[in-house]
C-alpha cells in the first residue's frame, strides 16, 4: 500500500498563494429569504417548493461549513437518510429504507452526479459514493422515494445526486486534524468571454484512528463551459483514486465500549484500492417544432472504474477485483404547447463492459475445503440498455398542478465465463463436501434480458402564498445485478430472476416564508420480487417488504444572527413473506439495520458576515442486527461544533466532532455467531486555513 505526506508537498504552495492582489466582498450571510433549487427530478433547475415529491438538499455554504471527511457527516441533516460509515471511506446507504447489504444491495438507491448515474446498470458498488468529489460539491440533493421517469433502474428507494463543483472565488485550503489527517483543496476558475475553465481538486491523507489503518485519496473535477446564442455546453472530467488500509469489525457484545480493544484492528491485512474516471458533455439549446418552441438536452458520457479489495469479513478472505468501462447518451426535449402545459420526451442509451474476478490465496482448513484456495470466479458481462420516457405537467389553475409520466427500459446482458463451468475447484477437482461440490458455482455462457415499465402520477396544490401540498403515486424497479445472476453458489443453476418492483404512495406539505422553511412528508411503500438468498444460499426472487414513515425538516431564521434547523424521521421497515432463519419465521419482523428513529438539529450563530459558530446534535435510534430480531444495537447521540472566522481573503475553519467523546458504533451487525461493530471515532479536531486569490 502506497502512502505519501500531503502536508509537506503543499505547504510552500499555500504560503506563496497567500500573496494575493485582489480583494473579495463578503457573502451575504444575513439574508433570511430561504430559497432552494434542485436539479434531481427533471435534469434541470426547479424550485423545491413546486416539486411533486420529497427532495432535501445541502447547500454549498453548508458543505463548506461541515467540510466533511466522510459523506455521512453531511447526510445526517437529511431526513430519512443514513449513509452508514464503515472504516475509512467505506459506506452503506439507506434512503427511506434499511441499510442494504449483499451483492445487489447498492442497486436499491441510484447514485448520480449532475443527474448522470456514476455506474452502469448491473454493476454498482455499495461504496461507490467515494468516487464522487462530494468534498468540493456545490450541493448534495437526495430524492427520497421512487425516482421520476427521468431515471430508470436502481432509483427505487431514492436518488443521491451530487451537484458538481462550481468555483465562485479562486481558493486554496489546507486542513489538518486528528489521527494525522491532512487535506489540501484547490478551486480555480477563469472566465474568457463566453467560455470558462475550472479546476476543483483535493487530496487527503488519514493516519486512521484504528491500528494499522488509514487512507490516501485524491479527487479532481475539471470543467469547461461555453455559451452561444442558442446553445450552451458544459464538459466535465472527474477522477478519483483511493488507497485504503481497512480496519475490520471488532467482535463481542458492545465491544466498542471497551477501551482496551475499541481501537484494535483484527484485520490489518485488509485493504481497498479504487479508481474512477468519468467524462461527460452536457449540451442544451432551443429549437422550434411547428408552432412550438422547445428546449433540448443531450449528454454523451464515458465512465471507467476499477476496484480491488480483500473480503476480510468472510471466511477465507478472498480477494475481489472488478471493473467496468461504459458509455452512453441521455437526451430529452421539453416543449410547451401552451402556457399551462409542459411535455418532456426523452431517450437514453447505454453500453457497458463489466468484469469480476475472485481469488482466495489463503487455505481455509484443508486445500479441498468448499471455500477452496484458488480462483473462484472470472467472468465478463457486456450490457446494452435503451429507454424512452414521456412526462407531462398541467397547470389546471393558479393553485392546482398535475403531473404524469411513463418510462420503458430494456436491458440485455451477454455473459461470458472465463473459467471452467460448474462448482468444482479451478482445476476441475472436487471439494470435500458430501456431493463433491464446492461453494462457488459458475454458470455457462448465456444471454439474459429484462424489460421494465415505471410510472408516476402526482398533484400539487397551492393553499396560499406560504403553504403548498402534494400527493404522489409512483412505481420503481431495479434490474438484477450481474453478481446476482452469475456469481452463484452450491450448484445453483441460473434461474429466472425478475426485476424488483416497488409501489409508493406519499403526501406532503411545505410551508415557506422569509423566516420559515418546513416540509412534512408521509409515505407508504411495498416491494415485491425482492432478490434475496435463501437458506441454501440460492439467489431467489420471492421476498416482500413494506416501508412506511414520516419525515420532517424545518429551518427557522430566528433573527439576523441565529438560524435553527432540525430533521426528524420515523420509519418502519418490515419483512412481509414467510421465511425461516434459524428456525424463526421472519414474517412481520423489522428488517435488520433499520432504526425506527433518526434525528438531527443544528443551531447556527452568525453575529457578523465574517463569523459563525454551529452546534449540532445527531441521534441514531436503536435497530435490530438480524432478521430474527434477536440482537440489537442501542443507538447513540453525537454532538459536534464548528466555527468559521474570516479575515479579508483568509478564512479559518475549526471543528470538534463527537464533542463528548462517546463510544459509539458507526455500524453494527450480527453474523457468524457474533456481534460485530465498525467503531465510531472518538473526539476529533480539525483546523482548516482557506485563502482566496
TORLOMAR-817206 format. One line per field, with one value per residue (C-alpha): x, y, z; residue number from 1. Coordinates in Angstrom, 3 decimals. Example, Ala and Ser with C-alpha at 12.3 -4.5 7.8 and 13.67 -1.06 7.14 Angstrom:
2
xx: 12.300_13.670
yy: -4.500_-1.060
zz: 7.800_7.140
k: 1_2
end
This chain:
693
xx: 0.000_1.437_1.429_2.586_2.684_0.425_1.292_4.959_4.238_1.708_2.971_5.132_2.343_-0.093_2.245_3.009_-0.662_-1.134_0.369_-2.799_-3.573_-7.348_-9.891_-13.296_-16.643_-18.235_-21.012_-24.434_-24.934_-27.917_-30.421_-33.357_-35.051_-34.708_-34.822_-33.645_-33.240_-32.918_-31.787_-32.555_-36.137_-36.077_-32.400_-32.896_-33.412_-36.672_-37.715_-38.194_-41.394_-43.011_-41.881_-44.264_-42.101_-39.639_-36.198_-33.798_-30.581_-27.419_-26.163_-22.619_-22.466_-23.377_-20.907_-18.170_-19.042_-19.168_-16.016_-16.697_-14.009_-16.733_-20.032_-22.106_-21.284_-23.242_-26.101_-27.064_-29.063_-31.368_-34.457_-34.879_-31.238_-28.433_-25.087_-23.713_-19.943_-17.725_-13.995_-12.100_-14.196_-16.488_-20.247_-23.632_-26.602_-30.180_-32.857_-36.363_-35.019_-32.931_-29.199_-28.832_-26.119_-25.380_-24.287_-27.054_-27.794_-26.239_-28.901_-31.726_-30.608_-29.345_-26.153_-25.680_-23.522_-25.309_-28.095_-25.830_-25.523_-21.894_-22.008_-23.706_-26.902_-25.905_-22.639_-22.895_-20.927_-22.085_-19.089_-19.432_-20.125_-16.419_-15.801_-17.537_-15.989_-18.500_-15.769_-15.984_-19.525_-21.816_-24.690_-25.925_-29.513_-31.413_-34.687_-36.480_-38.709_-39.036_-37.270_-39.066_-39.430_-36.273_-34.495_-34.826_-33.326_-31.993_-33.969_-36.208_-35.817_-34.194_-31.612_-28.446_-27.288_-24.074_-24.058_-20.540_-18.196_-18.827_-15.914_-17.100_-13.761_-10.369_-9.192_-6.585_-7.070_-5.043_-6.686_-5.138_-6.862_-6.739_-5.002_-2.504_-5.299_-4.322_-6.121_-5.462_-8.137_-7.788_-10.523_-9.635_-11.777_-11.057_-13.680_-12.893_-15.772_-18.335_-16.161_-14.750_-12.290_-12.488_-10.451_-11.515_-9.065_-8.342_-6.069_-6.358_-4.195_-5.571_-3.459_-6.567_-7.772_-7.690_-4.429_-2.747_-5.462_-5.847_-6.169_-4.800_-7.363_-7.237_-10.098_-10.288_-13.106_-12.269_-14.957_-15.110_-18.170_-19.228_-22.280_-23.575_-26.626_-28.861_-26.633_-24.750_-22.265_-20.541_-17.870_-16.922_-13.992_-13.852_-11.450_-10.940_-8.371_-8.355_-5.685_-7.029_-5.782_-9.060_-9.752_-12.192_-15.024_-14.312_-16.367_-18.228_-21.296_-20.749_-17.032_-16.906_-17.245_-14.164_-11.231_-8.816_-9.903_-12.018_-9.058_-7.790_-7.775_-8.431_-7.731_-4.532_-4.207_-7.460_-7.354_-9.354_-7.935_-10.357_-10.167_-12.742_-12.818_-15.912_-16.240_-19.464_-20.590_-23.973_-25.269_-28.559_-30.303_-33.601_-35.379_-38.814_-41.133_-44.005_-45.563_-43.927_-40.620_-38.765_-35.591_-33.450_-30.667_-28.118_-25.412_-22.946_-20.767_-17.903_-17.043_-14.344_-13.736_-11.900_-11.700_-9.603_-10.240_-9.923_-13.137_-11.916_-15.473_-15.865_-14.168_-11.223_-10.775_-10.853_-9.592_-12.055_-11.207_-13.873_-14.156_-16.234_-15.963_-19.192_-20.596_-23.994_-26.241_-29.028_-31.459_-34.638_-36.826_-39.125_-41.963_-44.788_-47.922_-49.430_-48.777_-50.306_-48.734_-45.184_-44.202_-40.849_-39.824_-36.583_-34.446_-31.389_-28.935_-26.024_-23.354_-21.066_-18.319_-18.119_-15.860_-15.426_-12.626_-12.333_-9.336_-8.518_-4.849_-5.414_-6.080_-9.153_-8.657_-7.872_-6.924_-10.151_-12.400_-15.625_-14.149_-11.102_-7.779_-7.635_-9.715_-13.435_-14.846_-13.656_-16.380_-17.251_-20.622_-21.454_-24.696_-26.875_-29.653_-32.214_-35.013_-37.697_-39.880_-42.538_-43.602_-46.270_-47.275_-50.593_-51.457_-55.220_-55.494_-53.341_-53.465_-53.519_-50.770_-50.999_-48.150_-47.951_-45.041_-44.171_-40.838_-39.941_-36.489_-34.919_-31.667_-29.645_-26.704_-24.241_-22.325_-19.045_-17.437_-13.629_-13.190_-14.386_-18.192_-19.819_-18.929_-15.601_-12.267_-10.468_-8.531_-11.695_-11.199_-13.906_-14.244_-14.694_-18.469_-20.986_-21.581_-18.145_-19.411_-17.625_-19.297_-18.898_-20.958_-20.007_-22.804_-22.053_-22.125_-25.588_-27.688_-30.332_-32.666_-35.303_-37.898_-39.435_-42.087_-42.484_-44.875_-45.660_-48.855_-48.946_-50.623_-49.506_-51.889_-51.095_-53.217_-51.757_-48.508_-46.792_-48.386_-48.464_-49.092_-48.579_-49.607_-47.705_-48.184_-45.160_-43.644_-39.945_-37.793_-34.270_-32.821_-30.835_-27.151_-24.549_-23.317_-26.818_-27.136_-23.680_-21.881_-23.760_-23.184_-23.749_-24.806_-27.481_-28.495_-29.246_-32.938_-35.174_-34.531_-37.061_-36.597_-37.578_-40.740_-41.702_-45.036_-45.215_-47.827_-46.767_-48.172_-46.596_-46.929_-44.437_-44.602_-42.264_-41.892_-38.914_-38.134_-39.545_-38.993_-40.750_-41.596_-43.578_-43.899_-45.746_-45.118_-46.066_-44.297_-44.407_-41.754_-42.199_-39.857_-37.097_-33.864_-32.508_-30.518_-32.419_-31.186_-29.321_-27.544_-29.557_-30.422_-34.218_-36.729_-39.622_-39.001_-41.550_-41.061_-43.104_-41.883_-43.734_-42.671_-42.947_-40.238_-39.840_-37.357_-37.507_-35.238_-36.093_-34.277_-34.824_-33.176_-30.216_-27.800_-29.477_-30.730_-32.226_-32.719_-33.945_-34.654_-36.739_-37.735_-39.712_-39.820_-40.954_-39.383_-40.705_-40.432_-43.727_-43.078_-42.642_-39.026_-37.277_-33.982_-32.549_-35.940_-37.738_-40.323_-39.327_-42.717_-43.675_-40.230_-38.307_-35.755_-32.322_-30.264_-33.355_-33.622_-37.143_-35.943_-33.346_-32.974_-30.579_-30.563_-28.295_-28.080_-26.117_-24.937_-23.711_-23.293_-21.440_-20.831_-17.328_-18.077_-20.187_-20.491_-22.660_-23.729_-25.045_-26.807_-27.205_-29.294_-29.486_-32.117_-31.834_-32.101_-32.086_-28.988_-30.578_-33.808_-34.858_-34.813_-32.856_-29.921_-29.938_-27.812_-28.957_-28.402_-26.412_-26.180_-23.311_-22.582_-20.410_-19.366_-17.982_-16.689_-15.629_-13.790_-12.852_-10.137_-10.139_-9.118_-8.200_-10.782_-10.199_-12.486_-12.349_-14.473_-14.746_-16.574_-18.043_-17.629_-18.421_-16.035_-18.802_-18.103_-20.380_-20.628_-20.900_-22.415_-23.337_-24.421_-24.607_-23.009_-21.235_-22.459_-21.040_-21.819_-19.669_-19.013_-17.423_-16.365_-17.066_-14.244_-13.821_-13.474_-11.768_-10.370_-9.628_-8.402_-8.595_-6.962_-8.505_-7.088_-8.984_-6.950
yy: 0.000_3.385_6.306_9.892_13.072_15.770_18.499_18.981_18.890_21.758_23.992_26.146_26.482_27.575_30.277_31.512_31.817_33.908_36.825_37.993_41.035_41.130_41.592_39.955_41.077_39.113_36.686_37.839_35.787_37.537_37.125_35.344_34.581_30.802_29.504_26.131_24.907_21.265_19.560_15.993_15.477_16.637_17.179_20.949_23.589_23.516_25.198_22.631_24.374_23.356_19.723_16.793_14.577_14.765_16.265_17.659_19.457_20.502_23.805_24.729_27.029_24.140_21.822_24.381_24.669_20.893_20.271_16.572_13.930_11.347_11.976_10.619_13.824_15.771_13.325_13.491_16.677_14.995_13.225_9.571_9.207_7.280_6.879_4.343_4.635_1.592_2.094_4.769_5.948_2.909_3.249_1.579_3.723_3.931_6.240_5.505_2.031_-0.208_-0.275_-2.716_-5.363_-8.113_-8.480_-6.323_-4.040_-0.988_-1.121_-0.147_3.512_5.385_7.423_10.253_13.279_16.159_13.685_11.102_7.668_7.147_3.394_1.314_-0.577_-4.012_-3.091_-0.690_-0.884_-0.100_2.225_3.967_7.423_7.628_8.006_11.421_14.747_15.498_17.328_20.305_19.849_22.830_20.834_17.436_16.500_13.418_12.483_10.284_7.540_6.279_8.489_10.261_8.751_10.638_7.809_4.079_1.065_1.470_4.639_2.665_4.000_7.229_9.132_10.583_13.351_15.315_18.709_19.083_21.842_25.442_27.682_31.180_32.558_31.010_29.376_27.140_25.493_23.344_21.239_19.212_17.063_14.193_10.924_12.609_13.760_16.235_17.593_20.208_21.660_23.876_25.728_27.768_29.311_31.587_33.319_34.164_35.946_33.214_30.384_29.330_26.769_25.433_23.058_21.722_19.252_17.821_15.271_13.772_11.548_9.949_8.020_6.263_6.212_2.392_0.478_-0.095_1.733_4.891_6.065_8.308_9.819_12.182_13.706_16.218_17.847_19.801_21.759_23.700_25.765_27.518_29.661_30.620_32.460_29.379_26.543_26.015_23.237_22.100_19.407_17.757_15.437_13.915_11.395_9.776_7.448_5.710_3.594_2.421_0.216_-1.048_-1.859_-4.719_-5.328_-5.880_-8.678_-9.194_-7.613_-3.832_-4.307_-0.760_0.458_-1.454_0.979_-1.934_-3.042_-0.302_0.940_-2.532_-3.832_-7.576_-7.372_-5.383_-7.233_-5.716_-3.030_-1.365_0.273_2.063_4.433_6.034_8.394_9.983_12.327_13.966_16.877_18.419_20.300_22.158_24.535_25.833_24.913_25.025_22.185_23.522_26.353_25.295_26.399_23.787_23.164_20.119_18.463_15.832_14.421_11.880_10.309_7.876_6.070_3.721_2.371_-0.440_-1.737_-4.309_-5.266_-8.042_-9.662_-9.571_-10.012_-13.533_-16.860_-17.424_-13.696_-13.907_-11.014_-9.405_-7.404_-5.736_-3.035_-1.515_0.594_2.184_4.928_6.285_9.172_10.946_13.045_14.989_17.534_19.896_21.649_23.899_23.561_26.421_28.464_25.797_22.636_21.274_17.959_16.179_13.461_11.576_8.607_7.137_4.530_2.823_0.232_-1.341_-3.940_-5.242_-7.859_-9.612_-11.813_-13.504_-15.465_-16.894_-17.126_-18.453_-22.101_-22.488_-25.806_-28.494_-27.489_-29.022_-27.088_-25.867_-22.359_-23.612_-21.938_-20.702_-18.883_-18.724_-16.538_-14.864_-13.549_-10.670_-9.172_-6.848_-4.914_-2.840_-0.676_1.579_3.602_6.046_8.235_10.936_13.279_15.974_18.758_20.625_23.764_23.396_26.627_29.053_26.616_23.069_21.360_17.773_15.558_12.168_10.236_6.869_5.160_1.963_0.425_-2.640_-4.212_-7.091_-8.940_-11.060_-13.144_-14.975_-17.286_-17.258_-20.346_-23.916_-24.139_-25.592_-25.792_-27.603_-26.162_-24.066_-27.145_-29.237_-31.335_-31.819_-30.373_-32.296_-31.780_-34.615_-34.457_-33.121_-29.669_-26.509_-23.370_-21.392_-22.085_-20.663_-20.836_-21.353_-18.539_-17.093_-14.079_-12.566_-9.648_-7.748_-5.138_-2.763_-0.065_2.556_5.443_8.409_10.361_13.425_16.661_19.871_22.363_25.907_26.766_30.270_32.140_30.236_26.794_24.071_20.352_17.370_13.767_11.261_7.678_6.051_2.745_1.904_-1.118_-2.388_-4.931_-7.873_-7.106_-9.241_-10.536_-11.842_-13.604_-15.055_-15.182_-18.173_-20.814_-24.510_-25.931_-23.328_-23.384_-19.936_-19.337_-16.564_-13.551_-10.807_-7.134_-5.960_-3.832_-1.073_0.787_4.017_6.442_9.646_13.006_16.089_19.768_22.623_25.910_28.722_32.363_34.675_33.074_29.535_26.621_23.452_20.194_17.229_14.020_10.754_7.691_4.048_1.617_-2.084_-4.045_-7.349_-9.803_-8.811_-10.582_-12.461_-15.574_-18.473_-20.908_-22.876_-19.678_-19.809_-16.445_-16.267_-13.636_-14.116_-11.607_-8.994_-5.973_-2.986_0.512_3.407_6.536_10.213_12.794_16.349_19.040_22.655_25.698_28.775_32.102_33.366_36.715_38.004_36.166_32.848_30.066_26.832_23.651_20.160_16.866_14.024_10.737_7.786_4.666_1.075_-1.406_-4.968_-8.369_-9.424_-13.013_-16.367_-17.453_-19.365_-18.035_-20.140_-21.790_-18.432_-17.134_-13.551_-12.511_-9.249_-8.681_-5.459_-5.606_-5.647_-2.438_-0.223_2.247_3.493_6.975_9.369_12.992_15.880_19.557_22.482_25.888_28.388_31.626_34.198_37.577_39.100_38.231_37.094_34.927_31.820_29.033_25.954_23.439_20.083_17.103_13.803_10.922_7.404_5.153_1.520_-1.174_-4.946_-6.696_-9.835_-10.914_-12.870_-9.582_-11.402_-8.977_-5.198_-2.038_0.555_3.666_6.767_10.559_12.587_16.300_18.419_22.067_24.055_27.621_29.905_33.216_35.329_37.993_39.598_36.860_34.400_32.094_29.838_26.861_24.690_21.835_19.326_16.113_13.754_16.534_14.345_11.577_8.989_5.389_4.508_2.092_3.650_0.345_-2.824_-6.256_-9.858_-12.554_-15.892_-16.158_-12.869_-9.179_-7.161_-3.412_-0.783_1.541_5.265_7.719_9.369_13.109_14.607_18.005_19.715_23.126_24.477_27.583_28.822_31.559_33.323_34.565
zz: 0.000_-1.023_1.405_0.984_3.079_1.620_4.090_3.169_-0.547_-0.478_2.337_0.077_-2.475_0.231_1.546_-1.963_-2.846_0.283_-1.677_-3.434_-5.494_-5.278_-2.502_-2.307_-0.962_1.855_1.098_2.255_5.383_6.944_4.127_5.709_2.410_2.087_-1.493_-2.694_-6.257_-7.238_-10.450_-9.416_-10.585_-14.211_-15.080_-14.900_-12.223_-10.293_-7.074_-4.323_-3.216_-6.529_-6.557_-6.530_-4.374_-1.497_-2.032_0.534_-0.271_1.495_0.102_-0.856_2.181_4.489_2.760_3.294_6.958_7.517_5.454_5.816_5.968_5.257_3.473_6.389_8.306_5.691_5.145_8.835_8.107_5.589_6.984_6.105_5.024_6.711_4.971_7.412_7.711_7.634_8.003_6.103_3.160_3.050_3.490_3.143_2.119_3.353_1.901_3.163_3.692_5.899_5.296_2.429_2.291_-0.190_-3.784_-5.259_-2.341_-3.968_-6.700_-4.340_-4.463_-7.522_-7.173_-9.672_-10.375_-12.105_-12.855_-14.530_-12.886_-11.884_-12.614_-15.337_-14.609_-13.392_-11.691_-8.815_-5.562_-2.039_-1.565_-4.924_-3.484_-2.608_-6.367_-6.415_-5.425_-2.683_-0.748_-3.143_-4.434_-4.883_-3.425_-2.301_-3.187_-2.109_-3.780_-1.268_-2.604_-6.204_-8.711_-11.524_-15.008_-15.970_-14.129_-14.604_-12.882_-9.332_-8.490_-6.120_-2.608_-3.703_-5.738_-4.206_-6.537_-6.136_-7.854_-9.226_-8.005_-9.031_-8.071_-7.127_-5.896_-6.565_-3.366_-1.783_1.603_3.948_6.653_9.460_12.051_14.497_13.617_11.259_8.972_6.284_3.238_0.604_-1.681_-4.730_-6.576_-9.667_-12.388_-15.308_-17.449_-21.069_-22.788_-23.471_-22.103_-18.772_-17.450_-13.904_-11.737_-8.347_-6.817_-3.408_-1.797_1.676_3.849_7.015_9.502_10.818_14.402_14.395_14.489_11.104_9.188_7.132_3.555_0.835_-1.512_-4.472_-6.480_-9.309_-11.265_-14.421_-16.269_-19.488_-20.295_-23.456_-24.134_-27.562_-28.786_-28.690_-27.440_-24.160_-23.427_-20.237_-20.385_-17.121_-16.421_-12.943_-11.459_-8.069_-6.532_-3.150_-1.440_1.891_4.697_6.107_9.737_10.197_12.615_16.268_17.828_21.081_22.655_22.984_22.430_21.010_24.630_25.766_25.868_25.721_22.242_20.612_18.551_17.713_14.146_13.810_10.066_9.449_6.130_4.773_2.097_-0.661_-3.790_-6.105_-9.048_-11.319_-14.302_-15.833_-18.812_-19.943_-22.063_-21.317_-24.350_-24.407_-26.722_-28.022_-31.227_-32.808_-33.726_-35.774_-33.809_-30.555_-29.102_-27.113_-25.156_-25.871_-23.905_-24.881_-22.624_-24.003_-21.333_-20.750_-17.495_-16.273_-12.785_-11.052_-7.507_-5.661_-2.056_0.483_1.711_5.301_6.588_5.096_5.902_3.577_2.914_-0.859_-2.938_-5.344_-8.436_-10.531_-13.108_-15.863_-18.975_-20.127_-22.299_-23.101_-24.068_-22.181_-24.221_-23.549_-25.297_-23.427_-25.229_-24.028_-26.194_-24.179_-21.054_-18.822_-20.199_-20.426_-22.000_-21.850_-24.283_-23.829_-24.750_-23.009_-24.280_-22.535_-23.303_-20.709_-20.419_-16.831_-15.244_-11.896_-10.548_-7.166_-5.911_-2.484_-1.582_1.949_2.695_4.892_6.650_4.062_0.499_-0.824_1.573_-0.077_0.251_-1.613_-2.201_-5.790_-8.392_-7.555_-10.346_-13.518_-15.799_-18.095_-18.986_-21.855_-21.480_-23.767_-22.424_-24.080_-22.513_-23.633_-21.449_-21.524_-18.740_-18.726_-16.358_-16.467_-14.524_-14.346_-12.325_-10.399_-7.494_-8.919_-10.940_-12.195_-13.415_-15.116_-16.580_-18.089_-18.839_-20.674_-20.310_-21.901_-20.685_-22.145_-20.570_-22.583_-20.037_-20.643_-18.095_-18.368_-16.141_-16.039_-15.717_-12.605_-8.922_-8.988_-7.933_-10.540_-11.727_-12.121_-8.961_-6.333_-2.852_0.387_0.625_0.663_-3.096_-4.043_-4.968_-3.906_-2.582_-5.791_-8.913_-12.309_-14.897_-18.576_-21.136_-21.663_-22.560_-20.281_-20.784_-18.862_-19.802_-17.289_-17.165_-14.459_-13.980_-11.784_-11.062_-8.868_-7.932_-6.226_-4.649_-3.508_-0.462_-0.136_-0.739_2.075_2.099_-0.545_-0.589_-2.873_-3.374_-5.493_-6.651_-8.275_-9.280_-9.498_-10.290_-10.350_-12.726_-11.310_-10.845_-12.595_-9.218_-8.508_-11.852_-12.414_-9.056_-7.720_-5.058_-4.325_-7.678_-8.292_-11.907_-13.223_-12.713_-13.933_-11.701_-12.339_-11.564_-8.116_-8.067_-5.647_-5.374_-3.420_-2.136_-0.425_0.525_1.978_2.808_2.613_4.471_3.482_4.488_4.805_8.167_7.919_5.605_6.729_4.992_6.296_4.261_4.914_2.767_2.396_0.064_-0.697_-2.534_-4.379_-6.072_-3.667_-4.585_-1.557_-0.683_0.839_3.498_0.802_-0.350_-3.586_-5.141_-5.196_-6.188_-3.776_-0.989_0.059_2.313_3.452_4.235_5.836_7.606_8.461_7.714_8.935_8.020_9.166_9.020_11.099_10.808_14.350_13.605_11.608_13.924_14.752_12.494_13.835_11.806_12.558_10.804_12.196_10.618_11.896_9.738_9.938_7.516_7.777_6.127_4.544_3.493_5.177_5.571_8.333_9.685_12.478_12.852_13.278_10.809_9.982_8.553_10.295_11.813_11.347_8.557_10.162_10.348_10.117_13.026_13.705_14.701_13.299_14.366_13.954_14.896_14.118_15.787_13.700_15.337_12.817_14.555_11.579_7.960_8.938_11.965_12.502_15.073_14.595_17.224_16.004_17.578_15.703_17.034_15.621_17.163_18.151_15.495_15.132_13.806_12.343_10.599_13.701_15.695_18.397_18.649_18.846_18.830_21.379_19.236_20.127_20.339_18.894_19.362_17.053_16.999_14.067_13.773_10.931_11.038_8.048_7.817_4.390_1.972_4.730_6.301_9.309_9.915_13.003_14.265_17.068_16.263_18.876_21.403_24.430_23.277_23.441_22.430_19.523_16.621_13.178_12.109_13.976_12.810_13.926_11.815_12.115_15.714_16.977_17.440_15.044_15.106_12.933_15.741_15.511_16.089_19.463_19.917_16.886_15.968_12.679_11.578_8.042_6.559_3.330_1.135_-1.652_-4.576
k: 1_2_3_4_5_6_7_8_9_10_11_12_13_14_15_16_17_18_19_20_21_22_23_24_25_26_27_28_29_30_31_32_33_34_35_36_37_38_39_40_41_42_43_44_45_46_47_48_49_50_51_52_53_54_55_56_57_58_59_60_61_62_63_64_65_66_67_68_69_70_71_72_73_74_75_76_77_78_79_80_81_82_83_84_85_86_87_88_89_90_91_92_93_94_95_96_97_98_99_100_101_102_103_104_105_106_107_108_109_110_111_112_113_114_115_116_117_118_119_120_121_122_123_124_125_126_127_128_129_130_131_132_133_134_135_136_137_138_139_140_141_142_143_144_145_146_147_148_149_150_151_152_153_154_155_156_157_158_159_160_161_162_163_164_165_166_167_168_169_170_171_172_173_174_175_176_177_178_179_180_181_182_183_184_185_186_187_188_189_190_191_192_193_194_195_196_197_198_199_200_201_202_203_204_205_206_207_208_209_210_211_212_213_214_215_216_217_218_219_220_221_222_223_224_225_226_227_228_229_230_231_232_233_234_235_236_237_238_239_240_241_242_243_244_245_246_247_248_249_250_251_252_253_254_255_256_257_258_259_260_261_262_263_264_265_266_267_268_269_270_271_272_273_274_275_276_277_278_279_280_281_282_283_284_285_286_287_288_289_290_291_292_293_294_295_296_297_298_299_300_301_302_303_304_305_306_307_308_309_310_311_312_313_314_315_316_317_318_319_320_321_322_323_324_325_326_327_328_329_330_331_332_333_334_335_336_337_338_339_340_341_342_343_344_345_346_347_348_349_350_351_352_353_354_355_356_357_358_359_360_361_362_363_364_365_366_367_368_369_370_371_372_373_374_375_376_377_378_379_380_381_382_383_384_385_386_387_388_389_390_391_392_393_394_395_396_397_398_399_400_401_402_403_404_405_406_407_408_409_410_411_412_413_414_415_416_417_418_419_420_421_422_423_424_425_426_427_428_429_430_431_432_433_434_435_436_437_438_439_440_441_442_443_444_445_446_447_448_449_450_451_452_453_454_455_456_457_458_459_460_461_462_463_464_465_466_467_468_469_470_471_472_473_474_475_476_477_478_479_480_481_482_483_484_485_486_487_488_489_490_491_492_493_494_495_496_497_498_499_500_501_502_503_504_505_506_507_508_509_510_511_512_513_514_515_516_517_518_519_520_521_522_523_524_525_526_527_528_529_530_531_532_533_534_535_536_537_538_539_540_541_542_543_544_545_546_547_548_549_550_551_552_553_554_555_556_557_558_559_560_561_562_563_564_565_566_567_568_569_570_571_572_573_574_575_576_577_578_579_580_581_582_583_584_585_586_587_588_589_590_591_592_593_594_595_596_597_598_599_600_601_602_603_604_605_606_607_608_609_610_611_612_613_614_615_616_617_618_619_620_621_622_623_624_625_626_627_628_629_630_631_632_633_634_635_636_637_638_639_640_641_642_643_644_645_646_647_648_649_650_651_652_653_654_655_656_657_658_659_660_661_662_663_664_665_666_667_668_669_670_671_672_673_674_675_676_677_678_679_680_681_682_683_684_685_686_687_688_689_690_691_692_693
end
